[in-house]
Amino acid sequence: QLIRTVAEEAGVRLAEQELYSDSIGASGSPGDSYVDMQVSNTQTIVEALQGETAPFEPN
C-alpha cells in the first residue's frame, strides 16, 4: 500500500503486473518457472516503459 501512496503523490503510474522478485510464481502463473519468470518480468518492464514485446518461446 505504501508504494501506491507514494506513486500517487508523486504522480507516477505503477505497472499493473507486479514483478517476481524473491521466487518464481505459483503453478499456472505467468512466472511459474525461472525462464517464464524472467520473460514475465521483462515484458512487464518493457510495457511499463511503453515499449512492445514479441512472443518468446524458449528452446
PDB file with SEQRES, HELIX, SHEET and CRYST1 records, atoms N, CA, C and O in Angstrom:
SEQRES   1 A   59  GLN LEU ILE ARG THR VAL ALA GLU GLU ALA GLY VAL ARG          
SEQRES   2 A   59  LEU ALA GLU GLN GLU LEU TYR SER ASP SER ILE GLY ALA          
SEQRES   3 A   59  SER GLY SER PRO GLY ASP SER TYR VAL ASP MET GLN VAL          
SEQRES   4 A   59  SER ASN THR GLN THR ILE VAL GLU ALA LEU GLN GLY GLU          
SEQRES   5 A   59  THR ALA PRO PHE GLU PRO ASN                                  
HELIX    1 AA1 LEU A    2  ALA A   10  1                                   9    
HELIX    2 AA2 TYR A   34  ALA A   48  1                                  15    
CRYST1    1.000    1.000    1.000  90.00  90.00  90.00 P 1           1          
ATOM      1  N   GLN A   1       0.821  -1.195   0.000  1.00  0.00           N  
ATOM      2  CA  GLN A   1       0.000   0.000   0.000  1.00  0.00           C  
ATOM      3  C   GLN A   1       0.867   1.261   0.000  1.00  0.00           C  
ATOM      4  O   GLN A   1       0.511   2.253  -0.637  1.00  0.00           O  
ATOM      5  N   LEU A   2       1.984   1.232   0.699  1.00  0.00           N  
ATOM      6  CA  LEU A   2       2.856   2.401   0.774  1.00  0.00           C  
ATOM      7  C   LEU A   2       3.337   2.823  -0.612  1.00  0.00           C  
ATOM      8  O   LEU A   2       3.338   4.010  -0.936  1.00  0.00           O  
ATOM      9  N   ILE A   3       3.744   1.855  -1.426  1.00  0.00           N  
ATOM     10  CA  ILE A   3       4.249   2.198  -2.753  1.00  0.00           C  
ATOM     11  C   ILE A   3       3.165   2.863  -3.589  1.00  0.00           C  
ATOM     12  O   ILE A   3       3.463   3.760  -4.378  1.00  0.00           O  
ATOM     13  N   ARG A   4       1.920   2.443  -3.433  1.00  0.00           N  
ATOM     14  CA  ARG A   4       0.813   3.055  -4.182  1.00  0.00           C  
ATOM     15  C   ARG A   4       0.595   4.502  -3.734  1.00  0.00           C  
ATOM     16  O   ARG A   4       0.354   5.380  -4.563  1.00  0.00           O  
ATOM     17  N   THR A   5       0.678   4.745  -2.438  1.00  0.00           N  
ATOM     18  CA  THR A   5       0.511   6.095  -1.911  1.00  0.00           C  
ATOM     19  C   THR A   5       1.629   7.010  -2.408  1.00  0.00           C  
ATOM     20  O   THR A   5       1.368   8.129  -2.849  1.00  0.00           O  
ATOM     21  N   VAL A   6       2.859   6.540  -2.337  1.00  0.00           N  
ATOM     22  CA  VAL A   6       3.999   7.340  -2.794  1.00  0.00           C  
ATOM     23  C   VAL A   6       3.873   7.631  -4.285  1.00  0.00           C  
ATOM     24  O   VAL A   6       4.091   8.764  -4.714  1.00  0.00           O  
ATOM     25  N   ALA A   7       3.522   6.622  -5.077  1.00  0.00           N  
ATOM     26  CA  ALA A   7       3.376   6.809  -6.525  1.00  0.00           C  
ATOM     27  C   ALA A   7       2.276   7.814  -6.832  1.00  0.00           C  
ATOM     28  O   ALA A   7       2.438   8.670  -7.701  1.00  0.00           O  
ATOM     29  N   GLU A   8       1.168   7.711  -6.128  1.00  0.00           N  
ATOM     30  CA  GLU A   8       0.051   8.637  -6.354  1.00  0.00           C  
ATOM     31  C   GLU A   8       0.466  10.070  -6.028  1.00  0.00           C  
ATOM     32  O   GLU A   8       0.185  10.989  -6.798  1.00  0.00           O  
ATOM     33  N   GLU A   9       1.130  10.259  -4.898  1.00  0.00           N  
ATOM     34  CA  GLU A   9       1.560  11.602  -4.507  1.00  0.00           C  
ATOM     35  C   GLU A   9       2.613  12.164  -5.459  1.00  0.00           C  
ATOM     36  O   GLU A   9       2.699  13.377  -5.647  1.00  0.00           O  
ATOM     37  N   ALA A  10       3.410  11.285  -6.057  1.00  0.00           N  
ATOM     38  CA  ALA A  10       4.454  11.726  -6.986  1.00  0.00           C  
ATOM     39  C   ALA A  10       3.943  11.843  -8.415  1.00  0.00           C  
ATOM     40  O   ALA A  10       4.658  12.311  -9.301  1.00  0.00           O  
ATOM     41  N   GLY A  11       2.712  11.420  -8.635  1.00  0.00           N  
ATOM     42  CA  GLY A  11       2.153  11.466  -9.982  1.00  0.00           C  
ATOM     43  C   GLY A  11       2.758  10.430 -10.914  1.00  0.00           C  
ATOM     44  O   GLY A  11       2.863  10.648 -12.121  1.00  0.00           O  
ATOM     45  N   VAL A  12       3.153   9.301 -10.343  1.00  0.00           N  
ATOM     46  CA  VAL A  12       3.791   8.231 -11.115  1.00  0.00           C  
ATOM     47  C   VAL A  12       2.802   7.086 -11.287  1.00  0.00           C  
ATOM     48  O   VAL A  12       2.099   6.704 -10.351  1.00  0.00           O  
ATOM     49  N   ARG A  13       2.763   6.545 -12.504  1.00  0.00           N  
ATOM     50  CA  ARG A  13       1.876   5.414 -12.781  1.00  0.00           C  
ATOM     51  C   ARG A  13       2.631   4.119 -12.517  1.00  0.00           C  
ATOM     52  O   ARG A  13       3.746   3.938 -13.007  1.00  0.00           O  
ATOM     53  N   LEU A  14       2.030   3.221 -11.747  1.00  0.00           N  
ATOM     54  CA  LEU A  14       2.628   1.916 -11.483  1.00  0.00           C  
ATOM     55  C   LEU A  14       2.205   0.923 -12.556  1.00  0.00           C  
ATOM     56  O   LEU A  14       1.117   1.035 -13.122  1.00  0.00           O  
ATOM     57  N   ALA A  15       3.062  -0.042 -12.832  1.00  0.00           N  
ATOM     58  CA  ALA A  15       2.698  -1.124 -13.747  1.00  0.00           C  
ATOM     59  C   ALA A  15       1.591  -1.950 -13.099  1.00  0.00           C  
ATOM     60  O   ALA A  15       1.579  -2.133 -11.882  1.00  0.00           O  
ATOM     61  N   GLU A  16       0.671  -2.442 -13.904  1.00  0.00           N  
ATOM     62  CA  GLU A  16      -0.421  -3.244 -13.361  1.00  0.00           C  
ATOM     63  C   GLU A  16       0.059  -4.613 -12.906  1.00  0.00           C  
ATOM     64  O   GLU A  16      -0.420  -5.137 -11.900  1.00  0.00           O  
ATOM     65  N   GLN A  17       0.996  -5.193 -13.634  1.00  0.00           N  
ATOM     66  CA  GLN A  17       1.544  -6.506 -13.290  1.00  0.00           C  
ATOM     67  C   GLN A  17       2.719  -6.319 -12.341  1.00  0.00           C  
ATOM     68  O   GLN A  17       3.619  -5.528 -12.620  1.00  0.00           O  
ATOM     69  N   GLU A  18       2.719  -7.035 -11.226  1.00  0.00           N  
ATOM     70  CA  GLU A  18       3.844  -6.948 -10.293  1.00  0.00           C  
ATOM     71  C   GLU A  18       5.002  -7.792 -10.800  1.00  0.00           C  
ATOM     72  O   GLU A  18       4.803  -8.777 -11.511  1.00  0.00           O  
ATOM     73  N   LEU A  19       6.210  -7.400 -10.428  1.00  0.00           N  
ATOM     74  CA  LEU A  19       7.395  -8.171 -10.791  1.00  0.00           C  
ATOM     75  C   LEU A  19       7.586  -9.323  -9.812  1.00  0.00           C  
ATOM     76  O   LEU A  19       7.252  -9.217  -8.631  1.00  0.00           O  
ATOM     77  N   TYR A  20       8.125 -10.419 -10.322  1.00  0.00           N  
ATOM     78  CA  TYR A  20       8.533 -11.522  -9.454  1.00  0.00           C  
ATOM     79  C   TYR A  20       9.905 -11.144  -8.930  1.00  0.00           C  
ATOM     80  O   TYR A  20      10.782 -10.772  -9.709  1.00  0.00           O  
ATOM     81  N   SER A  21      10.109 -11.234  -7.609  1.00  0.00           N  
ATOM     82  CA  SER A  21      11.389 -10.779  -7.073  1.00  0.00           C  
ATOM     83  C   SER A  21      12.124 -11.854  -6.279  1.00  0.00           C  
ATOM     84  O   SER A  21      13.291 -12.129  -6.560  1.00  0.00           O  
ATOM     85  N   ASP A  22      11.484 -12.454  -5.318  1.00  0.00           N  
ATOM     86  CA  ASP A  22      12.181 -13.397  -4.441  1.00  0.00           C  
ATOM     87  C   ASP A  22      12.106 -14.844  -4.899  1.00  0.00           C  
ATOM     88  O   ASP A  22      12.963 -15.651  -4.540  1.00  0.00           O  
ATOM     89  N   SER A  23      11.099 -15.177  -5.681  1.00  0.00           N  
ATOM     90  CA  SER A  23      10.937 -16.567  -6.102  1.00  0.00           C  
ATOM     91  C   SER A  23      10.046 -16.629  -7.331  1.00  0.00           C  
ATOM     92  O   SER A  23       9.440 -15.634  -7.729  1.00  0.00           O  
ATOM     93  N   ILE A  24       9.976 -17.811  -7.922  1.00  0.00           N  
ATOM     94  CA  ILE A  24       9.099 -17.990  -9.069  1.00  0.00           C  
ATOM     95  C   ILE A  24       7.648 -17.942  -8.592  1.00  0.00           C  
ATOM     96  O   ILE A  24       7.378 -18.046  -7.395  1.00  0.00           O  
ATOM     97  N   GLY A  25       6.729 -17.787  -9.526  1.00  0.00           N  
ATOM     98  CA  GLY A  25       5.318 -17.689  -9.192  1.00  0.00           C  
ATOM     99  C   GLY A  25       4.686 -19.040  -8.920  1.00  0.00           C  
ATOM    100  O   GLY A  25       5.312 -20.086  -9.089  1.00  0.00           O  
ATOM    101  N   ALA A  26       3.448 -18.995  -8.501  1.00  0.00           N  
ATOM    102  CA  ALA A  26       2.682 -20.206  -8.231  1.00  0.00           C  
ATOM    103  C   ALA A  26       2.444 -20.975  -9.526  1.00  0.00           C  
ATOM    104  O   ALA A  26       2.456 -20.400 -10.615  1.00  0.00           O  
ATOM    105  N   SER A  27       2.230 -22.260  -9.397  1.00  0.00           N  
ATOM    106  CA  SER A  27       1.955 -23.107 -10.555  1.00  0.00           C  
ATOM    107  C   SER A  27       0.784 -22.546 -11.355  1.00  0.00           C  
ATOM    108  O   SER A  27      -0.264 -22.228 -10.793  1.00  0.00           O  
ATOM    109  N   GLY A  28       0.967 -22.427 -12.659  1.00  0.00           N  
ATOM    110  CA  GLY A  28      -0.079 -21.893 -13.525  1.00  0.00           C  
ATOM    111  C   GLY A  28      -0.015 -20.390 -13.720  1.00  0.00           C  
ATOM    112  O   GLY A  28      -0.758 -19.845 -14.537  1.00  0.00           O  
ATOM    113  N   SER A  29       0.859 -19.707 -12.988  1.00  0.00           N  
ATOM    114  CA  SER A  29       1.002 -18.255 -13.134  1.00  0.00           C  
ATOM    115  C   SER A  29       1.966 -17.961 -14.280  1.00  0.00           C  
ATOM    116  O   SER A  29       2.663 -18.864 -14.741  1.00  0.00           O  
ATOM    117  N   PRO A  30       2.018 -16.706 -14.752  1.00  0.00           N  
ATOM    118  CA  PRO A  30       2.945 -16.367 -15.836  1.00  0.00           C  
ATOM    119  C   PRO A  30       4.417 -16.571 -15.462  1.00  0.00           C  
ATOM    120  O   PRO A  30       5.268 -16.633 -16.349  1.00  0.00           O  
ATOM    121  N   GLY A  31       4.725 -16.674 -14.187  1.00  0.00           N  
ATOM    122  CA  GLY A  31       6.108 -16.828 -13.749  1.00  0.00           C  
ATOM    123  C   GLY A  31       6.356 -18.126 -13.016  1.00  0.00           C  
ATOM    124  O   GLY A  31       7.089 -18.153 -12.028  1.00  0.00           O  
ATOM    125  N   ASP A  32       5.745 -19.219 -13.494  1.00  0.00           N  
ATOM    126  CA  ASP A  32       5.829 -20.479 -12.749  1.00  0.00           C  
ATOM    127  C   ASP A  32       7.095 -21.301 -13.013  1.00  0.00           C  
ATOM    128  O   ASP A  32       7.205 -22.430 -12.533  1.00  0.00           O  
ATOM    129  N   SER A  33       8.030 -20.760 -13.755  1.00  0.00           N  
ATOM    130  CA  SER A  33       9.361 -21.363 -13.894  1.00  0.00           C  
ATOM    131  C   SER A  33      10.358 -20.209 -13.942  1.00  0.00           C  
ATOM    132  O   SER A  33       9.970 -19.053 -14.110  1.00  0.00           O  
ATOM    133  N   TYR A  34      11.639 -20.525 -13.794  1.00  0.00           N  
ATOM    134  CA  TYR A  34      12.638 -19.452 -13.805  1.00  0.00           C  
ATOM    135  C   TYR A  34      12.608 -18.683 -15.121  1.00  0.00           C  
ATOM    136  O   TYR A  34      12.622 -17.452 -15.121  1.00  0.00           O  
ATOM    137  N   VAL A  35      12.566 -19.401 -16.245  1.00  0.00           N  
ATOM    138  CA  VAL A  35      12.555 -18.744 -17.555  1.00  0.00           C  
ATOM    139  C   VAL A  35      11.283 -17.928 -17.721  1.00  0.00           C  
ATOM    140  O   VAL A  35      11.342 -16.780 -18.159  1.00  0.00           O  
ATOM    141  N   ASP A  36      10.128 -18.502 -17.378  1.00  0.00           N  
ATOM    142  CA  ASP A  36       8.865 -17.768 -17.510  1.00  0.00           C  
ATOM    143  C   ASP A  36       8.834 -16.541 -16.607  1.00  0.00           C  
ATOM    144  O   ASP A  36       8.266 -15.512 -16.974  1.00  0.00           O  
ATOM    145  N   MET A  37       9.445 -16.647 -15.423  1.00  0.00           N  
ATOM    146  CA  MET A  37       9.520 -15.503 -14.513  1.00  0.00           C  
ATOM    147  C   MET A  37      10.323 -14.375 -15.161  1.00  0.00           C  
ATOM    148  O   MET A  37       9.917 -13.214 -15.108  1.00  0.00           O  
ATOM    149  N   GLN A  38      11.456 -14.710 -15.771  1.00  0.00           N  
ATOM    150  CA  GLN A  38      12.285 -13.703 -16.426  1.00  0.00           C  
ATOM    151  C   GLN A  38      11.558 -13.074 -17.612  1.00  0.00           C  
ATOM    152  O   GLN A  38      11.636 -11.863 -17.821  1.00  0.00           O  
ATOM    153  N   VAL A  39      10.851 -13.896 -18.386  1.00  0.00           N  
ATOM    154  CA  VAL A  39      10.076 -13.388 -19.523  1.00  0.00           C  
ATOM    155  C   VAL A  39       8.986 -12.451 -19.027  1.00  0.00           C  
ATOM    156  O   VAL A  39       8.809 -11.362 -19.572  1.00  0.00           O  
ATOM    157  N   SER A  40       8.252 -12.865 -17.994  1.00  0.00           N  
ATOM    158  CA  SER A  40       7.168 -12.043 -17.452  1.00  0.00           C  
ATOM    159  C   SER A  40       7.696 -10.715 -16.925  1.00  0.00           C  
ATOM    160  O   SER A  40       7.114  -9.666 -17.202  1.00  0.00           O  
ATOM    161  N   ASN A  41       8.794 -10.744 -16.168  1.00  0.00           N  
ATOM    162  CA  ASN A  41       9.369  -9.507 -15.639  1.00  0.00           C  
ATOM    163  C   ASN A  41       9.825  -8.583 -16.764  1.00  0.00           C  
ATOM    164  O   ASN A  41       9.603  -7.373 -16.709  1.00  0.00           O  
ATOM    165  N   THR A  42      10.460  -9.154 -17.781  1.00  0.00           N  
ATOM    166  CA  THR A  42      10.926  -8.343 -18.910  1.00  0.00           C  
ATOM    167  C   THR A  42       9.754  -7.707 -19.638  1.00  0.00           C  
ATOM    168  O   THR A  42       9.795  -6.523 -19.970  1.00  0.00           O  
ATOM    169  N   GLN A  43       8.711  -8.485 -19.888  1.00  0.00           N  
ATOM    170  CA  GLN A  43       7.523  -7.944 -20.560  1.00  0.00           C  
ATOM    171  C   GLN A  43       6.887  -6.833 -19.733  1.00  0.00           C  
ATOM    172  O   GLN A  43       6.487  -5.804 -20.278  1.00  0.00           O  
ATOM    173  N   THR A  44       6.792  -7.034 -18.428  1.00  0.00           N  
ATOM    174  CA  THR A  44       6.192  -6.026 -17.555  1.00  0.00           C  
ATOM    175  C   THR A  44       6.977  -4.722 -17.609  1.00  0.00           C  
ATOM    176  O   THR A  44       6.387  -3.646 -17.712  1.00  0.00           O  
ATOM    177  N   ILE A  45       8.295  -4.808 -17.542  1.00  0.00           N  
ATOM    178  CA  ILE A  45       9.133  -3.604 -17.573  1.00  0.00           C  
ATOM    179  C   ILE A  45       9.033  -2.905 -18.918  1.00  0.00           C  
ATOM    180  O   ILE A  45       8.856  -1.688 -18.970  1.00  0.00           O  
ATOM    181  N   VAL A  46       9.143  -3.656 -20.005  1.00  0.00           N  
ATOM    182  CA  VAL A  46       9.086  -3.062 -21.346  1.00  0.00           C  
ATOM    183  C   VAL A  46       7.739  -2.389 -21.578  1.00  0.00           C  
ATOM    184  O   VAL A  46       7.686  -1.267 -22.081  1.00  0.00           O  
ATOM    185  N   GLU A  47       6.652  -3.066 -21.216  1.00  0.00           N  
ATOM    186  CA  GLU A  47       5.322  -2.486 -21.419  1.00  0.00           C  
ATOM    187  C   GLU A  47       5.106  -1.254 -20.543  1.00  0.00           C  
ATOM    188  O   GLU A  47       4.452  -0.301 -20.969  1.00  0.00           O  
ATOM    189  N   ALA A  48       5.652  -1.262 -19.313  1.00  0.00           N  
ATOM    190  CA  ALA A  48       5.519  -0.095 -18.438  1.00  0.00           C  
ATOM    191  C   ALA A  48       6.266   1.108 -19.008  1.00  0.00           C  
ATOM    192  O   ALA A  48       5.900   2.255 -18.754  1.00  0.00           O  
ATOM    193  N   LEU A  49       7.315   0.834 -19.780  1.00  0.00           N  
ATOM    194  CA  LEU A  49       8.069   1.902 -20.440  1.00  0.00           C  
ATOM    195  C   LEU A  49       7.486   2.227 -21.811  1.00  0.00           C  
ATOM    196  O   LEU A  49       8.093   2.947 -22.603  1.00  0.00           O  
ATOM    197  N   GLN A  50       6.312   1.690 -22.075  1.00  0.00           N  
ATOM    198  CA  GLN A  50       5.544   1.909 -23.305  1.00  0.00           C  
ATOM    199  C   GLN A  50       6.236   1.337 -24.533  1.00  0.00           C  
ATOM    200  O   GLN A  50       6.091   1.858 -25.639  1.00  0.00           O  
ATOM    201  N   GLY A  51       6.979   0.272 -24.332  1.00  0.00           N  
ATOM    202  CA  GLY A  51       7.598  -0.441 -25.445  1.00  0.00           C  
ATOM    203  C   GLY A  51       6.722  -1.606 -25.876  1.00  0.00           C  
ATOM    204  O   GLY A  51       5.633  -1.810 -25.339  1.00  0.00           O  
ATOM    205  N   GLU A  52       7.198  -2.352 -26.830  1.00  0.00           N  
ATOM    206  CA  GLU A  52       6.467  -3.511 -27.329  1.00  0.00           C  
ATOM    207  C   GLU A  52       7.338  -4.749 -27.179  1.00  0.00           C  
ATOM    208  O   GLU A  52       8.563  -4.676 -27.278  1.00  0.00           O  
ATOM    209  N   THR A  53       6.696  -5.883 -26.938  1.00  0.00           N  
ATOM    210  CA  THR A  53       7.412  -7.145 -26.842  1.00  0.00           C  
ATOM    211  C   THR A  53       6.906  -8.098 -27.916  1.00  0.00           C  
ATOM    212  O   THR A  53       5.777  -7.981 -28.392  1.00  0.00           O  
ATOM    213  N   ALA A  54       7.748  -9.027 -28.279  1.00  0.00           N  
ATOM    214  CA  ALA A  54       7.376 -10.086 -29.218  1.00  0.00           C  
ATOM    215  C   ALA A  54       7.262 -11.388 -28.427  1.00  0.00           C  
ATOM    216  O   ALA A  54       7.933 -11.548 -27.408  1.00  0.00           O  
ATOM    217  N   PRO A  55       6.433 -12.311 -28.877  1.00  0.00           N  
ATOM    218  CA  PRO A  55       6.322 -13.596 -28.173  1.00  0.00           C  
ATOM    219  C   PRO A  55       7.684 -14.285 -28.072  1.00  0.00           C  
ATOM    220  O   PRO A  55       8.486 -14.228 -29.005  1.00  0.00           O  
ATOM    221  N   PHE A  56       7.935 -14.923 -26.955  1.00  0.00           N  
ATOM    222  CA  PHE A  56       9.192 -15.631 -26.732  1.00  0.00           C  
ATOM    223  C   PHE A  56       8.886 -17.078 -26.429  1.00  0.00           C  
ATOM    224  O   PHE A  56       8.116 -17.377 -25.516  1.00  0.00           O  
ATOM    225  N   GLU A  57       9.479 -17.974 -27.181  1.00  0.00           N  
ATOM    226  CA  GLU A  57       9.324 -19.403 -26.952  1.00  0.00           C  
ATOM    227  C   GLU A  57      10.700 -19.988 -26.659  1.00  0.00           C  
ATOM    228  O   GLU A  57      11.525 -20.107 -27.565  1.00  0.00           O  
ATOM    229  N   PRO A  58      10.960 -20.356 -25.394  1.00  0.00           N  
ATOM    230  CA  PRO A  58      12.271 -20.932 -25.080  1.00  0.00           C  
ATOM    231  C   PRO A  58      12.457 -22.267 -25.791  1.00  0.00           C  
ATOM    232  O   PRO A  58      11.483 -22.970 -26.059  1.00  0.00           O  
ATOM    233  N   ASN A  59      13.698 -22.615 -26.095  1.00  0.00           N  
ATOM    234  CA  ASN A  59      14.001 -23.879 -26.788  1.00  0.00           C  
ATOM    235  C   ASN A  59      13.735 -25.063 -25.917  1.00  0.00           C  
ATOM    236  O   ASN A  59      13.936 -26.200 -26.343  1.00  0.00           O  
TER     237      ASN A  59                                                      
END                                                                             
